[in-house]
Amino acid sequence: NAGQMSICFGDIEGQVTACVYDMQGKAIDHFELSFAPKSAHSYTIKGSPNGIYLFVFNHNGHIFTQKVIITN
């Protein structure tokens, strides 16, 4: 994608903490989201170069990861 995306978790409800890392392991963003079942949140990686980024989400101690490829 070009840096714009929707974050969805299906049936997860409550606070989710997110960290975005580049492939060198540097944290480039950190944010919290509040989810209701079937909800989605918009997110944009701004000012980051093309590349692969790893999103790490924590919900009540459960860790979820997602790889995102940014191309402009």
N, C-alpha and C positions, 0 to 999 in steps of 0.2 A: 504494500500500500504506500501511499505518499505521506504517511504520518498521521492520518485521521482514521479512527476506528471506533467501534462500539465494543464495550466490555459487558458480557452477559454470563450469568452463572446458573441459569435454569431455576432450580428450586432453593438455592441458597438464600438465607434471610439473615440480615444483621450487618455488622461492621466487617469490612474487608480492608486489610492494609496491603498496599501494593508498592513494590520497588521495581524500577526499570534499570537494567544494567546493559552496558555495551559489551562487546565480546572480549574486552580486556579486563572485565570484572569491575569496572568503575560504575558506581551508582550515579545515574544521571537524573533521576526523579524519584520522589517518594510521595505518596498520597493515600488518603483513606476514602473509602466509598461506603455508602449505606445502601444495602440491597433489600428489596422486597422480592418474593418469588416472581420469576419471569420478567424482571426489570432489566434495563440496560442503561449504561452510562456512556456518554461520548468522551473520547480522549484524543488529544493531539500531541504528538511529539514535535515540539517546535525547536528549530535551530539545530537539529541533529543531522549529521551527514547520512548519506545512504549507508546501509549496512544492516547487520543482524543485531537485534536487541532481545534480551530475555526479560520477560515480565514474571515476577514472583509474587504470588498472592497468598496471604495468610488469613484464614478464617477459623477462629477458635482453635489455633494450633494445627490445622490442616493446611498443608502447603500445596499450591497448584502452580505450575509453570507453563508459560506459553512463549514460543519463539515467534518473533515478528520480523519480517524483512521490509525495510524501508527503501523505496526507489522513487525518485522524482523524475 
